[in-house]
Structure formats: C-alpha cells, structure tokens
Amino acid sequence: VIMPYRAIVPISLGVISQSFREGDMANIEMVHKKSSLNGLLVGLAAFFLIFINLDSFFILRPDFEGARWVFFFLGLAYLFDISNGLNSQIMIISKHYRIDLYIHLALLAMALATNFWLIPILGEVGAALATTISVLFYNMVRTLFLWRKFRIQPFSWKTAQLLGITVLALFAGMIIPK
C-alpha cells in the first residue's frame, strides 16, 4: 500500500529543497498536494484490491482469517499517512526541523500508551488499532503545524472526490457476486 508513495518522496525532496531556497511556497504546496493525491490514488487502489480479495487468500490459509482486521487497520494507517503527502519532508527541510523530533517523540508516547491499552483487550487487532490511532494523531499534528507555520496543507477538493469515488467502487466491489 505504501510502496508507490515511497518512490515519490526522493523525487520530491529535491524540488521542495530548491523551492525553499527560492522562497516559492506556492510550488511547495503544489508538489505537496500532488504527491498526496497521487500517492493516495495508488494506495487506495492497492488497499481495496487486496482487501476485497482477502477471502480468496483465506481459502488457501484459513488460519490467517484473524489477520483481516489487522490488515484493515494497518492499511488505513498507511493510507492516512500517504494522504498527508510530504509533511515530514517539508518539516525536515524547513527551519522548523527540530519540531519534527518532538512530534516523533509524541508519536512514540502515543504508540506506547495505545499499545498498552489495546493489546490486552484486542490482541493483535489491538496492536493494529493502536498503530492506526498513533499514526492519525502524528499526521494531524504535522498537518496542523504546517498549516499554522506555512499555510499549506495536502488536501484539496480532488482528495474528497477521490475518496467519494473510492467508497462507491468499494460498495460496487462488495455487491459483485463471488
């Protein structure tokens, strides 16, 4: 789910770095939005193609049936991470790179707290849910920070349209007979 996004990051780093040197925040925001949208498009396609076809996999490996919700929650976490575009890269290249360390420490604290809370209750699904909650928190903090400091964010109306089309495709995929 996250592999296509990882290919976008190294390419975008040079563009963002150059744009910071030139003070071109409009270009940074454009690259940020495009990386978010394109990464989310490919990530959503991969996630739902795999998730819809998990039943076929479980026919071969019925002992893995419990992994359905682990995959679902971890997939959602990575999709949210992808949808936030180049937040981390923009922070690291900017003069606010030290703040990223504190945000990572908050992620660590959130991950430990949610894992200690959810694993005893839900087992491996609890670990996946804890990761999802931590990644959501982590990315929301970074997105809010970038909005406050630079007035940039990764989302647009195209993001909402993509999510709407995905939900429709998911429902269509669920009603197609096996």
N, C-alpha and C positions, 0 to 999 in steps of 0.2 A: 504494500500500500504506500509506503513512504519512499521506495527506491527511485521513482521518477523525479520526485522533489529533490532528492539529494544530488541529482545531476544538474539541476537548475542553480543550486547555491554557488558552486565555484565560478560559474559563468557570470552570475550577478554581482559577485563581490567586487570585481574589477570596475564594473560600471558604477556601483554605489560609491566606491572609494574615489573615483575620478569626479563624480558628481559632488561629493562633499568638498573636495579640493576647490571646485569651481563655485560652490555655494548654490548648486542647482537642485533645490529641494523638490521642484516640480518633477524632475526626471527621476529622483529617488522614489517619489510617491508613485509615479507611473510604473517603474520597474517592480516596486513592492506590490502594487495591485495586480499586475500581470502575472508575477510569479505566484501570487496567492491563487488567482483564478485558474491558471493553467495547471498548477500542482493539484488543486482541489478537483478539477475535472478528471484528471488521470487517476487520482487517488480514489475518488468516488466510484469510477468505473471498475477499478480493480477490486475495491472493497465489496461492492454489491455483486459483481460476478462471482467472487469467491463465496460470499455469504449465502447467496441464493442456491449455490451448488454444493453446499456442505452436506446435504442429505446423501448425495452420491458418494462422497468420501466416507461418510459414516456407515454406508453399506459395506464398504471394504474393511473399515476399522470401527466396529460398534463400540469398542472400549474407549474411544475418544469422544463419544457423544457429549460428555460434560464440557468439552472444550468449546462448544458452540458459543456460550456466553462469554467465555474468556476472549475468544477471537472478536466477538462483537464489541465488547468494551474497549479492548486494546485498539481495535480498528477505529472506533470513534475518537479515542485519544489522539491517534496519529492523524486522523482526518482534521481534527481541530487544530493540531499543530501545523499541518500543511496549510490550512486555510488562513493562518496568521502570517503567511508569507515569510518575509526576510526580517522579522522583528529582531531576532538575536544578532544577525549580521549587521543591521543598521546600528544597533546599540554598541556593538563592539567597535565599529569603525568611527563612531561619533566621539565627541569629547566626554560623553557620559558612560564610557565603557566600564568604569568602576561599579556603577549601579547594577550592571548585569551580574556581577559577583553576588551582591546582596539578594538579588532576585533568585539566583540559583540556590543560595543558602535557604531562602524561604521555601523553594521547591523541595529541598531536602527535608526540611522540618515538616512540611505538609505531607510528603510521601511517608515519612516515618509515622506520623500521627494517624493517618488514614489506614496504613497497613496494620498497625497495632489494633486499631478499632475494628476493621472489617474482616481481616483474615480469620480471627476466631469465630466470627459469626457465619461467614460465607465461604471460607476456604479459598481455593484458587480463584473463584469468581470474585471474592472479596479483594484479592490482590489486584486483579484486573480493574475492578471498580475504583480501588484506591489510586491506582495509576491514572485512571481517567480523570478523577477529581483533581489530582495534583497537577496534571497537565493543563486542565481547564483553568485552574487558578493561576498557574505560572504564565500562561499565554495571555490571560486577561490583564494581569498586572503589566506585562510588557507592552501590550497594545495600548493600555491607558497611559502608560508612561510616554510612549512615542507620540500619542495624540496630544498630551499636555505639553511636551517639550517642542515638538516639531510640527504639530497639526497635520500629521499623516497617519493613515490607518489603511489596512489591507482590503477593506470591504467596499463593495460598490453594489449598485442595483443588479449588475450582471451576476454577482455572487448569489443574491436572492433568487434570481431567475434560474440559475444553475441548480440550486437546492430544490426549487419547486419542480423542475423537470425531473430531477433525480427521484423525488418522492413519487411522482406519477409513474416513472419507469419501474420503481420498486413494487408498487401495487400491481402494475401490469405483470411483472415477473412472478408475483406471488399467486396470481389467479390463473396463470397458464397451467394447464394440466401437466402433471408429471408424466 
